[in-house]
Amino acid sequence: PLVAMDFAFRGGASQDPADKPGVAAMLAGLLDEGAGDLDSEAFHHAMEDKAIEISFHAERDSLGGRMQTLSKNSERAFELLALAVTAARLDAEPIARVREQMLAGLRREANDPDAQSGKLWRRLAFPGHPYGRPVHGDPTSLAVIARDDLVALRGRLLARDNLVVSVVGAIDAASLARHLDAVFGGLPAQADLTPTPATTTAGLGTRQTRDLDVPQATIRFGRPGVSRHDPDFMAAMVANHILGGGVFTARLFKEVREKRGLAYSVHSHLQTDDASAFLVGATSTKNERAAESLAVIEEEIRKLASEGPGEEELEKAKKYLIGSYALRFDTSTKIAGQLTHLQLEGFDVDYLDARNGLIAAVTREDAMRAGQRLFGDGQLVVAIAGRPQGL
């Protein structure tokens, strides 16, 4: 007897002013901090009284929200959601509190090698581009974001033409239609978005270090990828699984961890944003073994590009990708989230039936072709946080 809802407005942090990264993230943190006649405390009490969950989050290409409620409380849940979407107060006290929460998060990240390597990699890979800026801003930008900035971005982002919605659970179509009209019907018809320019991963062959006094070096590496609607995407996904996407069967796991004991974990994945696609991976190792770890990673990428996968590892990769897909749909909230993700990527619901068949159809020749495109000459953009030796 649950209703789970997931929705997203296209735009997100890519719409932040160039000199004020973090506006979208701050706005997402404030939409449930008081709305209409309810201040922040009253709004949260109203949710708690009916065990309603409402939250918002900012990604690079979207500003999203989630709601979960018992079906018997759905009327009140949709009322509160409508207030948050259309009448968030953006009061001074919550703004100051959310700003301090975000600053506290940045202070924690200042000594987090994983966070620092990730930010440095983005700056190297996407210089001067919205994708190179931090979603949650920096201390300088957060200090100067004003209420007017939040109001302006809300007015540009929250509209009907850039909205996708997914709802799962005990609710009929007629009731849902009425609720969706009440929540979103009053929004402007069209968003005022600045197009995010298409870009590719820059700086291949670059290595840069962010000095941190920690015993391990965290290495972030990447290169251009394959876009989500490219005919080779499924084959590229299989090729990446063989390289670093598999938990125990991936080549990087075997070579870096099992054979040499260089790291506890090493992984890679395909990232497909609206304006770019890339392969990115990471590992952490002792500072004195950073050079060796990176050399092994680069060698395995070149080897897979030139030789392709073996038949056995190809079949294992396909079986894992097919068999694990169901785990994305084991709760109502996961189902709603996956449906929103599909819509943002431009797929219809029939993709759910077609996806596993597309993976099963990938041949060794497909994986070799896609792998050569994905891994190329093995040149990487590398960002390291720590004090690596030998580089």
N, C-alpha and C positions, 0 to 999 in steps of 0.2 A: 504493500500500500504506500508506495513512494512515488514522487515526481522529481526527476532530475533534469535540470535545464543547463545548457551550455550555449554561450553565444559570443560573437566577436564582431567588432567594428574594424574593418580594414584600415590600416594607417599606423597606429602604434607609435613607438619611439622614433621611427623614421621621420615623423612629422615634428619632432622637437625642433625649436630654433637652434641653429648651428652653434650659437654661443651659450645655450642653456639646455644641455642634455639633462634629462631627468624629469622634465615636465610631465610627460605621459605617465611615468612611474609614480610620481607624486599624486597626479590626478586619480590614478587607479586606487591608490591607498586612501583616498578621501571620499570616494563616492558612497561608501557605506558608513561614513562618520557624521551622520545627521542629514536629514532631508525633510523638506516640507515643514510641518509644525514640530517635528521631532528633532531635538538636538542630538549630539552624538550619544550621550548616555541613554536617552529615551529610545533612540533607534535600536541600540543593541539590546536593551531590555525587551523591546517589542519582539525582536527575533528570538531571544532566549525563552520568552513566555510560551512560544509555540514550537520550539525546537527547530527553527528555520535557520538555514545556513545560506548566507549571501556573501560573495566575495568578488573582487575584481583584480585583474593583473594586466601588466603591460608587457608585450613582446616587441620585437623589432618591427614587425609588420602588422600588428593588430593590438587592439585594446579589448580584452575579453572579460567575461563575467560568468559566474556559476551560481546556481541556486539549487538547493535540495530541501525538500519538505515532505512531511507526511501528507498523503492525499487529502486527509480531512482538514488540514490547515492550508490548503492551496490558495484559497481566496485571500487570506491575510498575507501569504507569502508573495503572491503576485502584486498585491497592493504596496507592500514595502519595496519590492523590486522596482515598481513603477516610480515610486518616490525617488529612489536612488538614481535611476536613469535620467529622470526628467527634472528633478527638483533638489539635487544635492546642494546643501547649504554652503559648503566650503568656508566654514567659520574660521575665525582667526586662531582659536585655541587648537582645534584639530590640525590646522595647517602647521602650526609651530611644533606640535607633537610628532606628526608624521615626518616633518623635516628632520627633527632630531633623531627619530628612529632610523631614517635613511643615512644620516651622517654617522650614527653609531655603527651601522652595517659597513660603511666604508672604512671606518677606523679598524674594525675587525679584519676586513679584507686586506688592509695595508701590509699585514704580516702573513697573509695566506698565499703561499707560492702558487697554488692552483688558480686562485682568482687573479693574481698578478700576471702570471704567464698568459692566461686567457685574454686579459685586457691588452697586453703588449702585442699578442699575436693579431688581434683585431686591428690595432693601429698600424701594424706593418702590412697586413694583407689588404686593408681598405683605407689608405691614407686620403684624407679630405672628403670621405664619403660618410653618409649617415650610419653605415654599418660599422664604421671604425670608431664610433663614439660609444661611450658606456650607457647602457639602458638606464641605469640608476644614477647617472650623473657623476659629478665629482664635487669635492667640498666647495670649490669656487662657484660652480653653477648653482648648486642647491642653496647657497647662501643668498642668491639674488633672485630666485624664482618668487614672483609675487602672485597674489590672488588673480590679478588681471591676466597673467600668463595662463593660469589654469582655466579661467573662464573662456579665454580665447581659444585654447586648444579643444575644450569641450564643445564649443560651438562649431568648430571645424570638423571634429571627428565623429560625434554622435549624430548619425543621420540614418535614413532608412535604406538608401541605395547601396551602402557599403556594409550592411548588416547581414550576418548569417546566424541562424538559430537552429538548435537541436534540442528536442525534448523527448524523454524516455520515461515511461511509467504509467501509473493508473490514472489516465485522463483521456477523455474522448476529444475528437477533433473539434466539435462545436464549442466546447468549453475552452479548449486551448486557443482557438481563434479569437474568442472574446477577450481572453487574458492578454494575448499578444497585442491586440489592438490597443488595450488599455496601457500596456507597458511602453510600446514603441510607436504607437500611432501618432502621438503628438510631436515626434521628432521632426526636424526638417527633412524634406524629401531628398535633398542631395548634400553630400559631404563636400567640404572644400579642401581637398587633399593636394599636396604638392607631390607630383610624380617622383618616385625614387629612381634615379638613373641606373640603368643596367650597368653592372660592373663585373670584373673578374678578379681573381686573386692576384695581387701585385707582389713584387719583391721576391720572386723565386730565386733561391740561392742565398737569401739573406739569413743571417743568424744574429740575434741580439739578446742580451742578457739584462735582466732586472736584478740588481744586486740585493740579495737578502741574506742575512746571517743565519742560515738554517743548514742542518747537516745534509739535506737532500736537495738535489736540483730537480725541479719539475719542468719537463720538456713538453712544449706544445708545438706540433708540426702540422703542416697542411699544404694543399695545392689546389688548383682548380678542379671542379667536379663535373657532374653531369646533371642537367636540369631535370626537374620532376616529370616533364612531359616529353622528354627525349626518348625515342624508341629504344635506346640502349640503357635506360635507367634500371630496369629490373636486372639485366645482366651485370650492370655496374654494382648494384646492391649485393648480388651474389659474390662478385669478385672482392668487394670490400669485406664481406663476411669471412672470406677465406684469409684475407690479409690480417684484419684486426677486429672484426665484429663478433666472431665466435668467442664463447666464454673459455673453453678449454681446447678447441680444435684449431684456433687461428694460428697462422704461422708466426706472427709476432709474439703471441703468448708462449709458443713452444721454444722459439729461438731466444727471446729475451729473458723469460722467467725460467722455463724448465731446463734448458740446456746450460745456461750461463748464470742463472740466479742474480741477474742484474736488477730486477725490479719485482715487486709483488704483483703489479698489474700493468698492462699496456693494452691500449684499445684504439680503434679508429671508427669513424662513422661518416656517412654522407649527410651533409647539411644542405637543404634546399630552401633558401629564402626567396622572396618575391623577385628580387633584382639580382640574385647571384646564386651560384651553386658551388660547393667546394667539399673536398675531403679534409677532415681534420682528425687528429689523434693526439694522445698524450700518454706520458709515463712519468714516474718519479723514481730516481735512483740516487745512490751516493754521489756526492760531488765529484769524487775522484774517478767514478766510472761513467760519468755523463758522456764523454767522448765515445767510449766503447759502445754504450747503449744506442746513441744516435747513429753510429756507423752500422750497427746491426740492422736497425730500422730501415736506413737508406738502402742497404744491400738487399733486404727482403723485398722492398718495393720494386727495385730494379729487376730482381730475379722474376717476380711474378709478372711484371710487364713484358719481359722478354720470353719467358718460357710458358706462361699461362699456368692454370691449375691442373692438378691431376684429376683423373676421373673419380677416384674415391673421395677426395676432399670436395669436389664439386657436388657429388650426391649428398654428402653429409651436410653441406651448407644449405642445399635446397630443402632437405628434410627438416632441418632446424627452423629455417625461415617459415616454412609452411606450418609445421606443427606448433610453433610458439605463437602464431598469429592469434589464436583463440584467447590467449591470456590478456589481450587488450580489451576484451569484451566480457569480463567476468563480474562487473558491477554496473549498475545503472549509470553512475557518473562517468565511468570509463567509456561506456557506449556513447553517451552524449558527447563526450570530448572527442572521440574518434570521428563521429559524424560531423562535428564542427570542423575538425582538421581536414576531412575530405572536402568539405565545401570550400574552405579557404584555398585548397590546392586545385579546385576546379573539377572535382570528380563527382559523379552521381552515386547514388546508393548502390547501383548495380556493380560498382567496383568491388564491393565486399565479396561478391560471388566470383568475380573474375580474377582477383589478385593472386590467389594461390596457383591457379592454372597458368598464369603468366610466368610465375617463378618456375613451376615444373617444366615449362617448355624451354627454359634456358639451356642451350647446348654448350659444350666446351668451346666451340668456335665462337659462340656469342660472348662467353666470359672472357676469352682471349682478346676479342676485338674491343669490348668495353674496358677491359683491364689496360690495354695499350692506350686508350683515350684517357682513362682515369689516372694512371700512374706515369704515363709519358716517359720522360728521361729520368724520372726520380728526383728532380730538383724540388726542394721544399722551402717553404717559409718557416723558420724556426724561431720560437721565442722561449727563453729559459729564465726561470726565477730561481735564484740560489747563488751559489758560488762555484760553478762548474769548472773542472780542471781539464786541460788538454784541448780546449776549443779555441 
